[in-house]
Amino acid sequence: MTLYMIGLGIGDPKDITLKGIEAIKSAEHVFLEYYTSIIATSVEEMEKFYGKKITVADRTLVENNAEIILEPALRTNVAFLVIGDVFGATTHSDLFLRAKMKGVDVKIINNASIMNVIGNTGLELYKFGKTTSIVFDDDGWLPETPYDVIKDNKKRGLHTLCLLDIKVAEPSKENLRRGINKPEPARFMTVNKALEILKKIEDKRKENIISEDTLVVGMARLGSEHELMKAGKLKDIVKMDFGAPLHSLIIPGELHEMEEEMIKLLAI
């Protein structure tokens, strides 16, 4: 009677570890957390590959109705699948703690995540500072936290990984207030939009942290067969089409000579 929290990696279903496969095959119930990230396949294809029926777990189920996952784990094996690594989102720590408080046996099966796959750029992992998130500037709401994180990391010569916003297919708050339950289409922030937002904050703050000539690294679909990484000045990268999601962004700090050589390979 175990809750297996299993990282799937970030490429496709084949990225799962052998331990992860064995755990899924032993599970009576399989849940897929599908709101903090996406993977390059459909749920139906995953069911076929893993040979198990999968229940898609949205934010409401995981955060407000966790008993649906935890109660069965007191009697049988349950697999909770996470795209990337298990603790890539704080909501998964919350589920882990709830399981422990309930007396559920929990086993963690780790995998690759964006936090280590960014090494594909050639930038040294130990030179990354605090990671930040850039969110959509909907309704005039524009948090300046990413700007502050980049500023602080730059002071220390460190690189900044920027994770870009995902809006899952669900009803908007405004529609819910109107009694409309129709979900809006999913949206995934692009590298271009993220750079536009950073420029907008710079225009307000005027601290010269971000400029047209700032070196940036745009990335799309990291870890997949269709991975794309390009480096260059902001004014050039912002014009590029990075294609399908997921996108992410790095604002490099000080570069070691080896990093400089690696980044040249990504130059547009």
C-alpha positions as CSV (number, residue, x, y, z in Angstrom):
1,M,0.0,0.0,0.0
2,T,2.1,2.8,-1.4
3,L,1.8,6.2,-3.0
4,Y,4.4,6.4,-5.7
5,M,5.2,9.9,-6.7
6,I,6.9,9.5,-10.1
7,G,8.8,12.0,-12.3
8,L,8.2,11.5,-16.0
9,G,11.0,13.6,-17.4
10,I,10.3,16.4,-19.9
11,G,10.6,14.9,-23.3
12,D,8.0,12.1,-23.9
13,P,6.6,9.1,-22.1
14,K,9.8,7.1,-22.9
15,D,11.8,9.3,-20.6
16,I,10.4,7.5,-17.5
17,T,12.8,5.3,-15.5
18,L,12.5,1.6,-15.2
19,K,11.7,2.1,-11.6
20,G,8.8,4.4,-12.6
21,I,7.5,1.8,-15.1
22,E,7.5,-0.9,-12.5
23,A,5.7,1.3,-10.0
24,I,3.0,2.2,-12.5
25,K,2.4,-1.4,-13.5
26,S,2.0,-2.2,-9.8
27,A,-0.6,0.6,-9.2
28,E,-4.3,0.1,-9.1
29,H,-4.9,3.9,-9.6
30,V,-2.8,6.2,-11.8
31,F,-3.1,10.0,-11.6
32,L,-1.4,12.5,-13.9
33,E,-0.8,16.0,-12.7
34,Y,-1.3,18.0,-15.8
35,Y,-1.5,21.7,-14.9
36,T,2.1,22.8,-13.9
37,S,3.6,21.5,-17.2
38,I,2.8,19.5,-20.3
39,I,4.5,16.7,-22.2
40,A,4.7,16.1,-25.9
41,T,2.0,13.4,-26.2
42,S,-1.6,12.8,-25.4
43,V,-3.1,11.1,-22.3
44,E,-4.4,8.4,-24.6
45,E,-1.0,7.7,-25.9
46,M,0.4,7.6,-22.4
47,E,-2.3,5.1,-21.4
48,K,-1.3,2.9,-24.3
49,F,2.4,3.1,-23.5
50,Y,2.0,2.5,-19.8
51,G,-0.9,0.0,-20.1
52,K,-2.9,1.7,-17.5
53,K,-6.0,4.0,-17.3
54,I,-4.9,7.5,-16.3
55,T,-7.0,10.0,-14.4
56,V,-6.0,13.6,-15.2
57,A,-5.6,15.5,-11.9
58,D,-6.2,19.2,-12.2
59,R,-5.2,21.8,-9.6
60,T,-8.6,21.6,-7.8
61,L,-8.2,17.8,-7.4
62,V,-4.6,17.9,-6.1
63,E,-4.9,20.9,-3.9
64,N,-8.5,20.8,-2.7
65,N,-9.5,17.1,-3.1
66,A,-6.3,15.3,-2.4
67,E,-8.3,12.6,-0.5
68,I,-9.3,11.2,-3.9
69,I,-5.6,10.3,-4.4
70,L,-4.7,9.5,-0.8
71,E,-7.6,7.4,0.4
72,P,-6.9,4.5,-2.1
73,A,-3.2,4.6,-1.2
74,L,-4.1,3.3,2.3
75,R,-5.4,0.1,0.7
76,T,-3.5,-0.4,-2.6
77,N,-0.7,1.1,-4.7
78,V,-1.4,4.5,-6.3
79,A,0.9,6.2,-8.8
80,F,1.0,10.0,-9.0
81,L,2.7,11.1,-12.2
82,V,4.5,14.4,-12.5
83,I,6.0,15.9,-15.6
84,G,9.6,16.7,-15.0
85,D,10.8,15.8,-11.4
86,V,8.5,15.2,-8.5
87,F,9.1,18.3,-6.5
88,G,9.2,20.8,-9.3
89,A,6.1,22.5,-7.9
90,T,5.3,23.3,-4.3
91,T,1.8,21.7,-4.7
92,H,3.6,18.3,-4.8
93,S,5.3,18.9,-1.5
94,D,1.9,19.7,0.0
95,L,0.5,16.3,-1.3
96,F,3.6,14.5,0.1
97,L,3.0,16.1,3.6
98,R,-0.7,15.3,3.5
99,A,0.1,11.7,2.7
100,K,2.6,11.4,5.5
101,M,0.1,12.9,8.0
102,K,-2.4,10.4,6.9
103,G,0.0,7.5,7.4
104,V,0.4,6.7,3.7
105,D,3.7,5.1,2.7
106,V,5.3,7.3,0.0
107,K,8.1,6.5,-2.4
108,I,9.7,9.1,-4.6
109,I,11.0,8.1,-8.1
110,N,13.0,11.0,-9.5
111,N,13.6,12.1,-13.1
112,A,15.1,14.9,-15.2
113,S,13.5,18.4,-15.0
114,I,14.0,21.8,-16.5
115,M,16.4,22.6,-13.6
116,N,19.1,20.3,-14.9
117,V,18.2,20.0,-18.6
118,I,19.2,23.7,-19.0
119,G,22.7,22.3,-18.9
120,N,22.2,21.5,-22.6
121,T,22.8,25.2,-23.3
122,G,26.4,24.8,-22.1
123,L,25.9,27.2,-19.2
124,E,27.3,25.7,-15.9
125,L,24.6,24.6,-13.6
126,Y,26.3,25.7,-10.4
127,K,26.4,29.3,-11.8
128,F,22.6,29.7,-11.8
129,G,21.1,31.9,-9.2
130,K,17.5,32.0,-8.0
131,T,15.0,30.9,-10.6
132,T,12.0,33.1,-11.4
133,S,8.7,32.9,-13.2
134,I,7.3,35.4,-15.7
135,V,3.5,35.6,-15.7
136,F,1.1,37.0,-18.3
137,D,0.4,40.7,-17.9
138,D,-3.4,40.2,-18.0
139,D,-5.7,43.0,-16.9
140,G,-2.8,45.3,-16.4
141,W,-1.3,43.1,-13.7
142,L,2.5,43.1,-14.1
143,P,4.5,41.6,-11.2
144,E,8.1,42.9,-11.2
145,T,9.6,40.0,-9.3
146,P,11.4,38.5,-12.3
147,Y,13.1,41.8,-12.9
148,D,14.3,41.9,-9.3
149,V,15.5,38.3,-9.4
150,I,17.5,39.0,-12.6
151,K,18.9,42.2,-11.1
152,D,20.1,40.4,-7.9
153,N,21.6,37.4,-9.9
154,K,23.4,39.8,-12.2
155,K,25.0,41.6,-9.3
156,R,26.5,38.2,-8.3
157,G,27.5,37.3,-11.9
158,L,24.9,34.4,-11.9
159,H,22.6,33.2,-14.6
160,T,18.8,33.4,-14.3
161,L,16.4,30.7,-15.4
162,C,13.0,32.2,-16.2
163,L,10.0,29.8,-16.2
164,L,7.2,31.0,-18.4
165,D,3.5,31.1,-17.6
166,I,1.0,28.4,-18.4
167,K,-2.7,29.0,-18.4
168,V,-4.5,25.6,-18.4
169,A,-7.8,25.1,-20.2
170,E,-10.3,26.2,-17.4
171,P,-13.0,28.8,-17.0
172,S,-11.7,32.3,-16.3
173,K,-12.6,33.9,-12.9
174,E,-14.7,36.5,-14.7
175,N,-16.7,33.8,-16.5
176,L,-17.2,31.8,-13.2
177,R,-18.6,35.0,-11.6
178,R,-21.0,35.2,-14.5
179,G,-22.0,31.5,-14.0
180,I,-20.3,30.5,-17.3
181,N,-18.4,27.2,-16.8
182,K,-17.0,27.0,-20.4
183,P,-13.2,26.6,-20.3
184,E,-11.0,29.1,-22.1
185,P,-8.3,27.7,-24.4
186,A,-4.9,26.9,-22.8
187,R,-2.2,29.5,-23.3
188,F,1.5,29.1,-23.1
189,M,3.9,32.1,-22.8
190,T,6.4,32.4,-25.6
191,V,10.0,33.6,-25.3
192,N,8.9,36.6,-27.3
193,K,6.2,37.6,-24.9
194,A,8.5,37.0,-21.9
195,L,11.0,39.4,-23.4
196,E,8.4,42.0,-24.1
197,I,7.2,41.8,-20.5
198,L,10.8,42.3,-19.2
199,K,11.2,45.3,-21.5
200,K,8.0,46.7,-20.2
201,I,9.2,46.5,-16.7
202,E,12.6,48.0,-17.7
203,D,10.8,50.9,-19.3
204,K,9.1,51.5,-16.0
205,R,12.0,51.0,-13.7
206,K,14.8,52.4,-15.9
207,E,17.6,50.6,-14.0
208,N,19.4,49.3,-17.1
209,I,19.0,45.6,-16.1
210,I,17.4,44.7,-19.4
211,S,18.3,46.4,-22.8
212,E,18.0,45.7,-26.5
213,D,21.6,44.4,-26.4
214,T,21.2,42.1,-23.4
215,L,22.4,38.6,-24.1
216,V,19.5,36.1,-23.7
217,V,19.0,32.4,-24.4
218,G,15.6,31.3,-25.7
219,M,14.6,27.7,-25.4
220,A,11.7,25.5,-26.5
221,R,10.8,21.9,-25.9
222,L,13.9,21.2,-23.9
223,G,14.6,17.5,-23.5
224,S,12.6,16.5,-26.6
225,E,13.6,15.4,-30.1
226,H,12.5,18.9,-31.3
227,E,14.5,20.9,-28.8
228,L,15.4,24.4,-29.8
229,M,18.0,26.7,-28.2
230,K,19.1,30.1,-29.6
231,A,21.3,32.8,-28.0
232,G,21.7,36.4,-29.1
233,K,20.9,40.0,-28.3
234,L,17.4,40.6,-27.0
235,K,16.5,42.7,-30.0
236,D,17.2,39.7,-32.3
237,I,15.8,36.8,-30.2
238,V,12.5,38.7,-29.6
239,K,11.8,38.4,-33.3
240,M,12.3,34.6,-33.5
241,D,9.6,32.0,-33.8
242,F,10.4,29.3,-31.3
243,G,7.4,27.2,-32.3
244,A,5.3,24.9,-30.1
245,P,5.5,25.1,-26.2
246,L,6.9,24.8,-23.7
247,H,9.3,27.8,-23.9
248,S,11.8,29.0,-21.3
249,L,14.3,31.8,-21.1
250,I,17.8,32.3,-19.6
251,I,19.4,35.7,-18.8
252,P,23.1,34.8,-18.5
253,G,25.4,36.4,-15.9
254,E,29.1,36.5,-16.2
255,L,30.4,33.8,-18.7
256,H,33.4,31.6,-18.2
257,E,35.4,31.2,-21.5
258,M,34.1,27.7,-21.9
259,E,30.6,29.0,-21.5
260,E,31.3,31.6,-24.1
261,E,32.4,29.0,-26.6
262,M,29.3,26.9,-25.9
263,I,27.0,29.9,-26.3
264,K,28.6,30.7,-29.7
265,L,27.2,27.3,-30.9
266,L,23.7,28.6,-30.2
267,A,24.1,32.0,-31.8
268,I,21.5,33.1,-34.3
